[in-house]
Amino acid sequence: MSSGSATIPILTWLAIGYTILSMTATTEKPRRKHSSALYIRVTPEHEELIRQAAERAGVSISDWIRERLIRVARKELAEKT
């Protein structure tokens, strides 16, 4: 263990569509400002559609989804006030 940090595996697996993701925790502070996670279930067809749209936009799937959800949430909240 160099630089005083260690990765501790969490024995939790999450299935999203047909993709299996593993989760890990580290003892050091996250370097990204995104520290919360949302998990959704989608059909394989929707996953492929989202993947293609993110690829076309030149961003990661997480960035693509995050940008669009935040934009829609802000718009809907502004319309209701």
N, CA, C and O atoms as CSV, one atom per row, in Angstrom:
chain,resi,resn,atom,element,x,y,z
A,1,MET,N,N,0.828,-1.174,0.000
A,1,MET,CA,C,0.000,0.000,0.000
A,1,MET,C,C,0.876,1.241,0.000
A,1,MET,O,O,1.462,1.590,1.024
A,2,SER,N,N,0.965,1.890,-1.112
A,2,SER,CA,C,1.770,3.097,-1.194
A,2,SER,C,C,0.887,4.313,-0.992
A,2,SER,O,O,-0.324,4.251,-1.207
A,3,SER,N,N,1.477,5.394,-0.587
A,3,SER,CA,C,0.856,6.701,-0.367
A,3,SER,C,C,-0.302,6.657,0.623
A,3,SER,O,O,-1.176,7.523,0.577
A,4,GLY,N,N,-0.333,5.683,1.507
A,4,GLY,CA,C,-1.301,5.657,2.590
A,4,GLY,C,C,-2.744,5.402,2.202
A,4,GLY,O,O,-3.641,5.667,3.002
A,5,SER,N,N,-3.001,4.904,1.018
A,5,SER,CA,C,-4.381,4.615,0.656
A,5,SER,C,C,-4.536,3.138,0.344
A,5,SER,O,O,-3.588,2.467,-0.066
A,6,ALA,N,N,-5.738,2.653,0.544
A,6,ALA,CA,C,-6.026,1.246,0.272
A,6,ALA,C,C,-7.394,1.135,-0.361
A,6,ALA,O,O,-8.294,1.920,-0.061
A,7,THR,N,N,-7.548,0.173,-1.224
A,7,THR,CA,C,-8.845,-0.095,-1.817
A,7,THR,C,C,-9.438,-1.300,-1.122
A,7,THR,O,O,-8.803,-2.349,-1.011
A,8,ILE,N,N,-10.663,-1.137,-0.656
A,8,ILE,CA,C,-11.356,-2.200,0.061
A,8,ILE,C,C,-12.513,-2.656,-0.825
A,8,ILE,O,O,-13.426,-1.872,-1.080
A,9,PRO,N,N,-12.499,-3.884,-1.296
A,9,PRO,CA,C,-13.614,-4.319,-2.137
A,9,PRO,C,C,-14.896,-4.460,-1.335
A,9,PRO,O,O,-14.879,-4.946,-0.204
A,10,ILE,N,N,-15.987,-4.041,-1.911
A,10,ILE,CA,C,-17.296,-4.225,-1.312
A,10,ILE,C,C,-17.928,-5.406,-2.042
A,10,ILE,O,O,-17.958,-5.433,-3.272
A,11,LEU,N,N,-18.417,-6.352,-1.313
A,11,LEU,CA,C,-18.936,-7.568,-1.912
A,11,LEU,C,C,-20.391,-7.396,-2.342
A,11,LEU,O,O,-21.255,-8.196,-1.983
A,12,THR,N,N,-20.646,-6.348,-3.111
A,12,THR,CA,C,-21.975,-6.063,-3.625
A,12,THR,C,C,-21.884,-5.963,-5.132
A,12,THR,O,O,-21.003,-5.285,-5.662
A,13,TRP,N,N,-22.768,-6.618,-5.808
A,13,TRP,CA,C,-22.818,-6.551,-7.272
A,13,TRP,C,C,-24.173,-6.030,-7.670
A,13,TRP,O,O,-25.176,-6.375,-7.044
A,14,LEU,N,N,-24.227,-5.216,-8.685
A,14,LEU,CA,C,-25.466,-4.625,-9.135
A,14,LEU,C,C,-25.648,-4.920,-10.605
A,14,LEU,O,O,-24.755,-4.649,-11.407
A,15,ALA,N,N,-26.778,-5.466,-10.967
A,15,ALA,CA,C,-27.064,-5.760,-12.371
A,15,ALA,C,C,-27.886,-4.622,-12.954
A,15,ALA,O,O,-28.943,-4.280,-12.424
A,16,ILE,N,N,-27.412,-4.043,-14.029
A,16,ILE,CA,C,-28.136,-2.991,-14.742
A,16,ILE,C,C,-28.307,-3.495,-16.158
A,16,ILE,O,O,-27.329,-3.661,-16.887
A,17,GLY,N,N,-29.555,-3.740,-16.555
A,17,GLY,CA,C,-29.786,-4.334,-17.861
A,17,GLY,C,C,-29.101,-5.684,-17.865
A,17,GLY,O,O,-29.429,-6.558,-17.063
A,18,TYR,N,N,-28.164,-5.850,-18.757
A,18,TYR,CA,C,-27.417,-7.091,-18.805
A,18,TYR,C,C,-25.961,-6.860,-18.439
A,18,TYR,O,O,-25.118,-7.730,-18.660
A,19,THR,N,N,-25.656,-5.687,-17.879
A,19,THR,CA,C,-24.288,-5.343,-17.501
A,19,THR,C,C,-24.132,-5.504,-15.992
A,19,THR,O,O,-24.997,-5.064,-15.235
A,20,ILE,N,N,-23.058,-6.118,-15.550
A,20,ILE,CA,C,-22.777,-6.275,-14.130
A,20,ILE,C,C,-21.692,-5.273,-13.747
A,20,ILE,O,O,-20.631,-5.223,-14.369
A,21,LEU,N,N,-21.968,-4.483,-12.721
A,21,LEU,CA,C,-21.010,-3.498,-12.237
A,21,LEU,C,C,-20.559,-3.885,-10.835
A,21,LEU,O,O,-21.358,-4.382,-10.042
A,22,SER,N,N,-19.305,-3.665,-10.529
A,22,SER,CA,C,-18.850,-3.885,-9.157
A,22,SER,C,C,-18.603,-2.540,-8.509
A,22,SER,O,O,-18.310,-1.558,-9.192
A,23,MET,N,N,-18.721,-2.493,-7.189
A,23,MET,CA,C,-18.517,-1.258,-6.452
A,23,MET,C,C,-17.333,-1.448,-5.512
A,23,MET,O,O,-17.193,-2.505,-4.898
A,24,THR,N,N,-16.487,-0.438,-5.397
A,24,THR,CA,C,-15.381,-0.492,-4.454
A,24,THR,C,C,-15.345,0.794,-3.650
A,24,THR,O,O,-15.872,1.822,-4.076
A,25,ALA,N,N,-14.726,0.729,-2.500
A,25,ALA,CA,C,-14.552,1.906,-1.651
A,25,ALA,C,C,-13.074,2.073,-1.369
A,25,ALA,O,O,-12.343,1.090,-1.254
A,26,THR,N,N,-12.632,3.314,-1.258
A,26,THR,CA,C,-11.242,3.579,-0.925
A,26,THR,C,C,-11.188,4.330,0.393
A,26,THR,O,O,-12.175,4.932,0.817
A,27,THR,N,N,-10.049,4.291,1.026
A,27,THR,CA,C,-9.882,4.995,2.292
A,27,THR,C,C,-9.481,6.441,2.084
A,27,THR,O,O,-9.464,7.208,3.046
A,28,GLU,N,N,-9.160,6.840,0.869
A,28,GLU,CA,C,-8.820,8.240,0.619
A,28,GLU,C,C,-10.034,8.983,0.076
A,28,GLU,O,O,-10.982,8.366,-0.408
A,29,LYS,N,N,-9.999,10.322,0.160
A,29,LYS,CA,C,-11.112,11.132,-0.319
A,29,LYS,C,C,-11.257,10.978,-1.824
A,29,LYS,O,O,-10.259,10.863,-2.536
A,30,PRO,N,N,-12.500,10.974,-2.318
A,30,PRO,CA,C,-12.696,10.894,-3.764
A,30,PRO,C,C,-12.109,12.118,-4.447
A,30,PRO,O,O,-12.173,13.224,-3.911
A,31,ARG,N,N,-11.545,11.922,-5.617
A,31,ARG,CA,C,-10.943,13.029,-6.357
A,31,ARG,C,C,-11.977,13.729,-7.223
A,31,ARG,O,O,-11.746,14.849,-7.679
A,32,ARG,N,N,-13.113,13.083,-7.455
A,32,ARG,CA,C,-14.172,13.681,-8.246
A,32,ARG,C,C,-15.196,14.314,-7.328
A,32,ARG,O,O,-15.381,13.876,-6.193
A,33,LYS,N,N,-15.858,15.342,-7.820
A,33,LYS,CA,C,-16.874,15.988,-7.009
A,33,LYS,C,C,-18.172,15.196,-6.969
A,33,LYS,O,O,-19.036,15.479,-6.139
A,34,HIS,N,N,-18.328,14.218,-7.840
A,34,HIS,CA,C,-19.527,13.388,-7.850
A,34,HIS,C,C,-19.340,12.264,-6.840
A,34,HIS,O,O,-18.576,11.328,-7.071
A,35,SER,N,N,-20.046,12.366,-5.719
A,35,SER,CA,C,-19.868,11.347,-4.692
A,35,SER,C,C,-21.147,10.567,-4.401
A,35,SER,O,O,-21.119,9.617,-3.619
A,36,SER,N,N,-22.255,10.945,-5.007
A,36,SER,CA,C,-23.502,10.201,-4.852
A,36,SER,C,C,-23.756,9.405,-6.123
A,36,SER,O,O,-23.284,9.762,-7.203
A,37,ALA,N,N,-24.508,8.324,-5.977
A,37,ALA,CA,C,-24.794,7.480,-7.138
A,37,ALA,C,C,-26.280,7.166,-7.201
A,37,ALA,O,O,-26.926,6.942,-6.177
A,38,LEU,N,N,-26.810,7.152,-8.414
A,38,LEU,CA,C,-28.179,6.714,-8.680
A,38,LEU,C,C,-28.088,5.494,-9.573
A,38,LEU,O,O,-27.271,5.453,-10.493
A,39,TYR,N,N,-28.910,4.512,-9.311
A,39,TYR,CA,C,-28.904,3.298,-10.118
A,39,TYR,C,C,-30.285,3.115,-10.729
A,39,TYR,O,O,-31.293,3.175,-10.026
A,40,ILE,N,N,-30.329,2.895,-12.023
A,40,ILE,CA,C,-31.597,2.680,-12.707
A,40,ILE,C,C,-31.514,1.376,-13.492
A,40,ILE,O,O,-30.432,0.913,-13.853
A,41,ARG,N,N,-32.667,0.806,-13.743
A,41,ARG,CA,C,-32.733,-0.393,-14.581
A,41,ARG,C,C,-33.267,0.032,-15.936
A,41,ARG,O,O,-34.229,0.794,-16.028
A,42,VAL,N,N,-32.641,-0.464,-16.975
A,42,VAL,CA,C,-33.084,-0.193,-18.341
A,42,VAL,C,C,-33.073,-1.489,-19.127
A,42,VAL,O,O,-32.395,-2.451,-18.767
A,43,THR,N,N,-33.832,-1.492,-20.201
A,43,THR,CA,C,-33.809,-2.661,-21.078
A,43,THR,C,C,-32.502,-2.636,-21.871
A,43,THR,O,O,-31.879,-1.582,-21.998
A,44,PRO,N,N,-32.091,-3.756,-22.391
A,44,PRO,CA,C,-30.887,-3.765,-23.229
A,44,PRO,C,C,-31.007,-2.806,-24.417
A,44,PRO,O,O,-30.018,-2.195,-24.823
A,45,GLU,N,N,-32.207,-2.674,-24.972
A,45,GLU,CA,C,-32.411,-1.759,-26.099
A,45,GLU,C,C,-32.208,-0.313,-25.677
A,45,GLU,O,O,-31.593,0.463,-26.409
A,46,HIS,N,N,-32.715,0.060,-24.509
A,46,HIS,CA,C,-32.530,1.423,-24.013
A,46,HIS,C,C,-31.069,1.684,-23.678
A,46,HIS,O,O,-30.558,2.775,-23.932
A,47,GLU,N,N,-30.394,0.692,-23.111
A,47,GLU,CA,C,-28.978,0.848,-22.794
A,47,GLU,C,C,-28.177,1.115,-24.069
A,47,GLU,O,O,-27.306,1.985,-24.085
A,48,GLU,N,N,-28.467,0.381,-25.117
A,48,GLU,CA,C,-27.768,0.568,-26.392
A,48,GLU,C,C,-28.069,1.946,-26.971
A,48,GLU,O,O,-27.168,2.610,-27.483
A,49,LEU,N,N,-29.309,2.378,-26.897
A,49,LEU,CA,C,-29.698,3.694,-27.392
A,49,LEU,C,C,-28.940,4.800,-26.649
A,49,LEU,O,O,-28.424,5.731,-27.268
A,50,ILE,N,N,-28.878,4.690,-25.327
A,50,ILE,CA,C,-28.166,5.669,-24.510
A,50,ILE,C,C,-26.674,5.632,-24.817
A,50,ILE,O,O,-26.036,6.678,-24.933
A,51,ARG,N,N,-26.113,4.425,-24.948
A,51,ARG,CA,C,-24.687,4.292,-25.254
A,51,ARG,C,C,-24.360,4.970,-26.578
A,51,ARG,O,O,-23.362,5.683,-26.680
A,52,GLN,N,N,-25.190,4.754,-27.590
A,52,GLN,CA,C,-24.949,5.357,-28.902
A,52,GLN,C,C,-25.044,6.881,-28.845
A,52,GLN,O,O,-24.235,7.579,-29.456
A,53,ALA,N,N,-26.029,7.392,-28.115
A,53,ALA,CA,C,-26.186,8.847,-27.999
A,53,ALA,C,C,-24.988,9.469,-27.280
A,53,ALA,O,O,-24.493,10.519,-27.690
A,54,ALA,N,N,-24.526,8.825,-26.214
A,54,ALA,CA,C,-23.366,9.335,-25.483
A,54,ALA,C,C,-22.122,9.308,-26.362
A,54,ALA,O,O,-21.328,10.249,-26.370
A,55,GLU,N,N,-21.968,8.214,-27.102
A,55,GLU,CA,C,-20.824,8.086,-28.002
A,55,GLU,C,C,-20.848,9.182,-29.065
A,55,GLU,O,O,-19.822,9.797,-29.357
A,56,ARG,N,N,-22.011,9.418,-29.633
A,56,ARG,CA,C,-22.148,10.457,-30.661
A,56,ARG,C,C,-21.831,11.839,-30.091
A,56,ARG,O,O,-21.262,12.686,-30.779
A,57,ALA,N,N,-22.209,12.063,-28.808
A,57,ALA,CA,C,-21.931,13.347,-28.151
A,57,ALA,C,C,-20.475,13.454,-27.700
A,57,ALA,O,O,-20.009,14.534,-27.335
A,58,GLY,N,N,-19.760,12.326,-27.727
A,58,GLY,CA,C,-18.345,12.341,-27.335
A,58,GLY,C,C,-18.118,12.410,-25.839
A,58,GLY,O,O,-17.089,12.906,-25.381
A,59,VAL,N,N,-19.089,11.907,-25.072
A,59,VAL,CA,C,-18.962,11.916,-23.612
A,59,VAL,C,C,-19.253,10.522,-23.070
A,59,VAL,O,O,-19.736,9.652,-23.794
A,60,SER,N,N,-18.956,10.321,-21.797
A,60,SER,CA,C,-19.261,9.035,-21.166
A,60,SER,C,C,-20.765,8.900,-20.978
A,60,SER,O,O,-21.499,9.888,-21.014
A,61,ILE,N,N,-21.212,7.676,-20.781
A,61,ILE,CA,C,-22.631,7.445,-20.522
A,61,ILE,C,C,-23.057,8.195,-19.261
A,61,ILE,O,O,-24.123,8.810,-19.241
A,62,SER,N,N,-22.247,8.153,-18.220
A,62,SER,CA,C,-22.580,8.856,-16.978
A,62,SER,C,C,-22.729,10.356,-17.219
A,62,SER,O,O,-23.690,10.968,-16.753
A,63,ASP,N,N,-21.783,10.946,-17.944
A,63,ASP,CA,C,-21.864,12.377,-18.223
A,63,ASP,C,C,-23.094,12.703,-19.060
A,63,ASP,O,O,-23.770,13.699,-18.801
A,64,TRP,N,N,-23.391,11.882,-20.056
A,64,TRP,CA,C,-24.541,12.111,-20.930
A,64,TRP,C,C,-25.838,12.092,-20.128
A,64,TRP,O,O,-26.671,12.990,-20.252
A,65,ILE,N,N,-25.999,11.055,-19.301
A,65,ILE,CA,C,-27.215,10.928,-18.492
A,65,ILE,C,C,-27.300,12.068,-17.482
A,65,ILE,O,O,-28.350,12.694,-17.340
A,66,ARG,N,N,-26.193,12.343,-16.777
A,66,ARG,CA,C,-26.187,13.381,-15.747
A,66,ARG,C,C,-26.569,14.742,-16.331
A,66,ARG,O,O,-27.414,15.440,-15.770
A,67,GLU,N,N,-25.959,15.120,-17.446
A,67,GLU,CA,C,-26.239,16.419,-18.065
A,67,GLU,C,C,-27.714,16.545,-18.435
A,67,GLU,O,O,-28.332,17.581,-18.187
A,68,ARG,N,N,-28.272,15.503,-19.023
A,68,ARG,CA,C,-29.660,15.572,-19.461
A,68,ARG,C,C,-30.649,15.534,-18.304
A,68,ARG,O,O,-31.644,16.259,-18.319
A,69,LEU,N,N,-30.392,14.707,-17.313
A,69,LEU,CA,C,-31.297,14.651,-16.163
A,69,LEU,C,C,-31.310,15.977,-15.407
A,69,LEU,O,O,-32.373,16.449,-15.005
A,70,ILE,N,N,-30.153,16.571,-15.214
A,70,ILE,CA,C,-30.081,17.846,-14.503
A,70,ILE,C,C,-30.798,18.936,-15.296
A,70,ILE,O,O,-31.529,19.744,-14.725
A,71,ARG,N,N,-30.588,18.956,-16.616
A,71,ARG,CA,C,-31.249,19.954,-17.461
A,71,ARG,C,C,-32.771,19.828,-17.365
A,71,ARG,O,O,-33.464,20.829,-17.184
A,72,VAL,N,N,-33.294,18.610,-17.485
A,72,VAL,CA,C,-34.742,18.383,-17.431
A,72,VAL,C,C,-35.280,18.698,-16.037
A,72,VAL,O,O,-36.337,19.318,-15.917
A,73,ALA,N,N,-34.583,18.289,-14.993
A,73,ALA,CA,C,-35.042,18.546,-13.622
A,73,ALA,C,C,-35.134,20.051,-13.367
A,73,ALA,O,O,-36.122,20.519,-12.800
A,74,ARG,N,N,-34.129,20.805,-13.773
A,74,ARG,CA,C,-34.153,22.265,-13.581
A,74,ARG,C,C,-35.310,22.892,-14.359
A,74,ARG,O,O,-35.993,23.779,-13.846
A,75,LYS,N,N,-35.533,22.436,-15.591
A,75,LYS,CA,C,-36.619,22.975,-16.414
A,75,LYS,C,C,-37.972,22.687,-15.777
A,75,LYS,O,O,-38.820,23.574,-15.682
A,76,GLU,N,N,-38.175,21.445,-15.341
A,76,GLU,CA,C,-39.461,21.079,-14.737
A,76,GLU,C,C,-39.701,21.833,-13.438
A,76,GLU,O,O,-40.825,22.260,-13.174
A,77,LEU,N,N,-38.674,22.004,-12.629
A,77,LEU,CA,C,-38.836,22.743,-11.372
A,77,LEU,C,C,-39.125,24.218,-11.641
A,77,LEU,O,O,-39.920,24.827,-10.926
A,78,ALA,N,N,-38.494,24.797,-12.657
A,78,ALA,CA,C,-38.724,26.200,-12.994
A,78,ALA,C,C,-40.150,26.409,-13.503
A,78,ALA,O,O,-40.754,27.446,-13.228
A,79,GLU,N,N,-40.689,25.448,-14.234
A,79,GLU,CA,C,-42.043,25.552,-14.782
A,79,GLU,C,C,-43.104,25.477,-13.685
A,79,GLU,O,O,-44.190,26.034,-13.843
A,80,LYS,N,N,-42.812,24.810,-12.599
A,80,LYS,CA,C,-43.801,24.590,-11.542
A,80,LYS,C,C,-43.770,25.680,-10.477
A,80,LYS,O,O,-44.576,25.662,-9.547
A,81,THR,N,N,-42.841,26.634,-10.609
A,81,THR,CA,C,-42.778,27.712,-9.595
A,81,THR,C,C,-43.282,29.016,-10.147
A,81,THR,O,O,-43.300,30.021,-9.437
